[in-house]
Amino acid sequence: MRIYIKILLVNCIFLTNISFASAGIKTVQVQQINVDQNLVLNATIEAINPTTLTAQTSGQITEIFFDAGDIVAAGNVLLTLKDESQQANVKSAQALLQANKAELTDARNSLKRIKEIFSKKLSSQKDLDQAMARFNIAKANVDSANAQLKNAQEQLNYTVIKAPYGGIVLERLVNLGEVVSTGTPLFSGTSLNQLRVVSQIPQQDIEQVRHFAQVSLELPQGNILVTQQDAIKFYAYASQLSATFKVRISLPEDTQNLYPGMYLKAHFKTGTRKALVVPNSAIVRRSELRAVYVQDKQGQLHLRQVRTASQLNNGFTEILAGLSQNEVIVTEPLLAIKMLSDATTEVKE
């Protein structure tokens, strides 16, 4: 008797005389559901708005604070230029503005006096016109001086190059001590908050992919399902070399740990099909073996080998062979194994 029970346990054939409901073991029926048919393609992450910063004034580079690969925040100072010339221009513009303001004040007072005298008919129209002209010229000179000062201050501000947004420095294009002029490229970079995925759709699949416009992206932190029509952009023409259509998929701005140039898999929906599924927790894994515990109509438990496909996003695994719809399976195989062991021990005793 002991030898017979041992053979049953080793081969995992079945267990009798156990009430699974009273033991608290949960069972479910094998379901048939609709699952997506997907076209799996390689894809690449790219930046939406790569930027090349250029010098907007001339000067010698005095300090460089960041290099290629560094993460920067919006407003961080990337480098500075020698600013003696710009400082001198600001002081000169300030002095000119002060002089013109003084002239404007004197012209305004003179015009006021001439108007009073003219109202008493003690001054000629010519004197009034001249006073008015002097006032207008002084006012125009003040406006011009203000514009010159603003321009000089902007040129001074341009000696401090700041990051326009937070992101990553892709390349540093200048070195310490170099003299740059207006238009000289300084840094290239991109924002990590505005990324998209690019892939190529074969021409034989483009109509189905366009029809469903739904894609699941395999990302390091888990899949992201993109279903918004405006998040997926299809090119209207195919590449002459590869006969593929380019597609761009916008990523949410809060996606973390993604960088331009990274590769991933894109699952484009092309249709639906019927599939048998069981909960992931019901699968017993032993090396390459996949099996489930099946409960028959007499309440006996059998371990049956199955052939599985990939896990689905809804917590189920597709079964390719070994099960039929509506069969009852155990969702807690570890508890079932323990009951097998306990029952065998009781029979031995």
C-alpha positions in Angstrom: 0.0 0.0 0.0 2.8 2.5 0.8 4.6 1.7 -2.4 1.4 2.3 -4.4 0.7 5.7 -2.8 4.3 6.8 -3.4 4.0 6.1 -7.1 0.9 8.2 -7.3 2.6 11.1 -5.5 5.7 11.0 -7.7 3.8 10.9 -10.9 1.3 13.6 -9.7 -1.7 11.7 -11.1 -4.6 12.4 -8.7 -5.7 12.7 -5.1 -8.9 11.3 -3.7 -11.1 11.8 -0.6 -10.3 15.6 -0.2 -12.9 18.3 0.0 -11.2 21.4 -1.7 -14.0 23.8 -0.8 -13.7 23.0 2.9 -9.9 23.2 2.7 -10.2 26.8 1.3 -8.7 26.0 -2.1 -10.1 28.3 -4.8 -11.0 27.0 -8.2 -12.1 28.6 -11.4 -13.3 27.5 -14.8 -11.1 27.7 -17.8 -12.4 30.7 -19.8 -12.5 31.6 -23.4 -12.0 35.3 -24.0 -11.2 37.7 -26.8 -7.5 38.7 -27.0 -5.8 41.2 -29.2 -3.8 40.1 -32.2 -0.6 42.2 -32.2 2.1 43.0 -34.7 5.3 43.2 -32.7 7.9 45.6 -34.1 11.2 47.2 -33.0 10.9 50.9 -32.0 13.2 53.7 -30.9 12.8 56.5 -28.5 13.6 60.0 -29.8 13.4 63.5 -28.5 10.6 65.7 -29.8 12.5 69.0 -29.6 16.3 68.5 -29.7 18.0 71.9 -29.3 21.4 73.4 -30.3 22.3 76.4 -28.2 24.4 79.0 -30.0 26.2 82.1 -28.8 24.2 85.4 -29.1 27.2 87.6 -28.4 30.9 87.4 -28.8 33.5 86.7 -26.1 36.0 84.3 -24.6 34.7 81.3 -22.6 35.7 81.7 -19.0 33.8 78.8 -17.3 32.0 75.6 -18.4 29.8 74.0 -15.8 28.3 71.0 -17.7 29.4 68.3 -20.1 27.9 65.7 -22.4 25.6 63.3 -20.6 24.9 65.7 -17.7 21.3 66.2 -16.5 20.4 69.9 -16.2 17.5 71.8 -14.7 15.8 74.7 -16.4 17.8 77.9 -15.8 21.1 76.1 -14.9 24.2 78.1 -16.1 25.9 76.1 -18.7 28.9 78.4 -19.4 30.0 82.0 -19.1 31.8 84.4 -21.4 34.2 87.3 -20.7 31.9 90.3 -20.3 34.2 93.4 -19.9 33.1 94.8 -23.3 29.4 94.2 -22.6 29.7 95.8 -19.1 31.3 98.9 -20.7 28.5 99.1 -23.3 25.9 99.0 -20.5 27.6 101.8 -18.6 27.9 103.9 -21.7 24.2 103.4 -22.5 23.2 104.3 -19.0 25.2 107.6 -19.2 23.7 108.5 -22.5 20.2 107.8 -21.1 20.8 110.0 -18.1 22.0 112.9 -20.4 19.0 112.6 -22.7 16.7 112.5 -19.7 18.2 115.7 -18.4 17.8 117.3 -21.9 14.2 116.1 -22.0 13.5 117.7 -18.6 14.9 121.0 -19.7 13.0 120.9 -23.0 9.8 120.2 -21.2 10.3 123.1 -18.8 11.2 125.4 -21.6 8.1 124.4 -23.6 5.9 125.0 -20.6 7.3 128.6 -20.2 6.9 129.4 -23.9 3.3 128.2 -23.8 2.6 130.5 -20.8 4.2 133.4 -22.6 2.4 132.6 -25.9 -0.9 132.5 -24.1 -0.3 136.1 -23.0 0.7 137.0 -26.6 4.2 137.9 -25.5 5.8 135.2 -27.7 5.7 134.4 -31.4 4.4 131.2 -33.0 7.9 130.5 -34.2 9.2 130.4 -30.6 6.5 128.0 -29.6 7.2 125.7 -32.6 10.9 125.6 -31.8 10.2 124.7 -28.2 7.8 122.0 -29.2 10.4 120.6 -31.7 13.1 120.6 -29.1 10.8 118.7 -26.7 9.9 116.1 -29.3 13.6 115.6 -30.3 14.6 115.2 -26.6 11.8 112.7 -26.1 12.9 110.7 -29.1 16.5 110.7 -27.9 15.3 109.3 -24.5 13.4 106.5 -26.3 16.5 105.8 -28.4 18.8 105.7 -25.3 16.4 103.4 -23.5 16.5 101.0 -26.5 20.3 101.1 -26.6 20.5 100.4 -22.9 18.1 97.5 -23.3 20.2 96.1 -26.1 23.4 96.5 -24.1 21.8 94.7 -21.1 20.7 91.9 -23.3 24.2 91.5 -24.7 25.5 91.4 -21.2 22.9 88.7 -20.3 24.0 86.7 -23.3 27.4 86.2 -21.7 25.7 83.8 -19.2 24.3 80.8 -21.2 21.5 79.1 -19.3 19.5 75.9 -20.0 16.2 76.9 -21.6 14.5 73.8 -20.1 15.4 70.8 -18.0 16.9 67.8 -19.9 20.2 66.2 -20.8 23.3 67.6 -22.5 23.9 65.6 -25.6 27.1 67.2 -26.8 29.5 70.1 -25.7 30.7 71.8 -28.8 33.2 74.3 -27.4 36.2 74.3 -25.0 37.4 76.5 -22.2 39.3 79.6 -23.4 37.8 79.6 -26.9 36.6 82.9 -28.4 33.1 82.6 -29.8 31.1 84.9 -32.0 27.4 85.3 -32.5 26.0 82.0 -34.0 28.7 79.7 -32.7 27.2 76.4 -31.6 27.8 75.8 -27.9 25.7 72.8 -26.6 23.2 70.4 -28.0 20.6 68.9 -25.7 17.1 67.7 -25.4 14.2 67.6 -22.9 13.5 64.2 -21.2 9.9 65.2 -20.6 9.0 65.4 -24.3 9.8 62.0 -25.9 8.2 59.9 -28.6 8.6 56.4 -30.0 9.3 55.8 -33.7 8.7 52.6 -35.6 8.2 51.3 -39.1 5.0 49.5 -40.2 5.3 47.1 -43.2 3.0 48.1 -46.0 1.0 44.9 -45.8 0.0 45.7 -42.2 -0.5 49.4 -42.4 -4.2 49.4 -43.0 -5.0 47.1 -40.0 -2.7 49.1 -37.8 -4.3 52.4 -38.9 -7.8 51.0 -38.3 -7.3 50.1 -34.7 -4.7 52.8 -33.9 -3.8 51.1 -30.6 -0.3 50.1 -29.5 1.2 48.7 -26.3 4.8 49.7 -25.6 7.2 47.4 -23.6 9.0 49.9 -21.3 11.4 49.1 -18.4 8.8 49.9 -15.8 6.0 48.1 -17.5 3.7 48.3 -20.5 2.0 51.5 -21.5 -1.2 51.3 -23.6 -1.6 54.1 -26.0 -5.1 54.4 -27.4 -5.6 58.1 -28.1 -5.9 58.8 -31.8 -3.9 62.0 -31.5 -1.1 60.2 -29.8 -0.3 58.1 -32.8 0.8 59.8 -36.0 1.2 57.9 -39.3 3.2 59.1 -42.2 1.2 59.4 -45.4 3.9 57.8 -47.6 6.1 54.8 -47.5 9.9 54.6 -47.6 11.1 53.7 -51.1 14.0 51.6 -49.6 12.0 49.5 -47.1 8.4 49.8 -48.2 7.4 50.7 -44.6 5.4 53.5 -43.2 6.8 55.5 -40.4 4.7 56.0 -37.2 5.3 58.2 -34.2 3.8 57.6 -30.8 3.8 60.3 -28.2 4.8 59.3 -24.6 3.2 60.7 -21.5 5.4 63.5 -19.9 5.6 61.7 -16.6 7.3 58.6 -18.0 10.5 57.9 -16.1 13.9 56.3 -16.9 13.6 56.8 -20.7 16.2 58.4 -22.9 16.6 59.2 -26.6 18.1 56.3 -28.5 16.7 53.5 -26.4 15.2 50.5 -28.1 11.9 48.8 -27.2 9.1 46.6 -28.6 5.9 48.1 -29.9 2.8 45.8 -30.0 0.4 47.2 -32.7 -3.1 45.8 -32.5 -4.2 44.2 -35.8 -7.4 42.3 -34.7 -8.9 40.0 -32.1 -9.2 36.2 -31.6 -10.6 33.7 -29.2 -8.2 32.2 -26.6 -8.4 29.9 -23.6 -6.9 31.5 -20.5 -6.2 30.7 -16.9 -5.0 32.9 -14.0 -1.2 33.3 -13.9 -1.3 32.0 -10.3 -2.7 28.6 -11.5 0.4 27.7 -13.5 2.9 25.2 -12.0 6.4 25.8 -13.3 9.1 23.2 -13.1 12.0 24.0 -15.4 10.5 23.8 -18.9 7.3 22.0 -17.6 4.1 24.0 -17.3 1.1 22.3 -15.7 -2.2 23.0 -13.8 -4.2 21.1 -11.2 -7.5 20.1 -12.7 -10.5 19.0 -10.5 -12.7 16.3 -12.1 -16.4 15.8 -11.5 -15.7 13.4 -8.6 -13.7 16.0 -6.9 -10.3 14.4 -7.6 -7.3 16.5 -8.3 -5.0 15.8 -11.3 -1.8 17.5 -12.4 -2.0 18.0 -16.1 0.7 19.3 -18.4 -0.2 22.3 -20.6 1.3 24.3 -23.4 1.2 28.0 -22.7 1.7 31.2 -24.7 2.8 34.5 -23.2 1.2 36.1 -20.2 -1.5 38.7 -20.9 -1.8 42.2 -19.4 -4.9 41.3 -17.5 -3.3 38.7 -15.2 -4.0 35.7 -17.3 -1.9 33.2 -19.3 -3.1 31.8 -22.7 -3.3 28.1 -23.0 -2.5 26.6 -26.3 -3.0 22.9 -25.5 -3.9 20.6 -22.6 -7.2 22.2 -21.4 -10.8 22.6 -22.6 -13.2 25.4 -21.9 -15.1 25.2 -18.6 -12.8 22.7 -17.0 -12.2 23.4 -13.3 -8.7 24.2 -12.2 -7.0 25.2 -8.9 -5.8 28.7 -8.6 -3.5 27.9 -5.6 -1.2 25.1 -6.7 1.1 25.4 -3.7 -1.8 24.8 -1.3 -2.9 21.8 -3.5 0.6 20.4 -3.3 0.6 20.7 0.5 -2.7 18.9 0.7 -1.3 16.1 -1.5 1.6 15.7 0.8 -0.5 15.8 4.0 -3.0 13.3 2.5 -0.2 10.9 1.6 1.2 11.1 5.1 -2.2 10.3 6.6 -2.6 7.3 4.4 0.9 6.0 5.3 0.1 6.4 9.0 
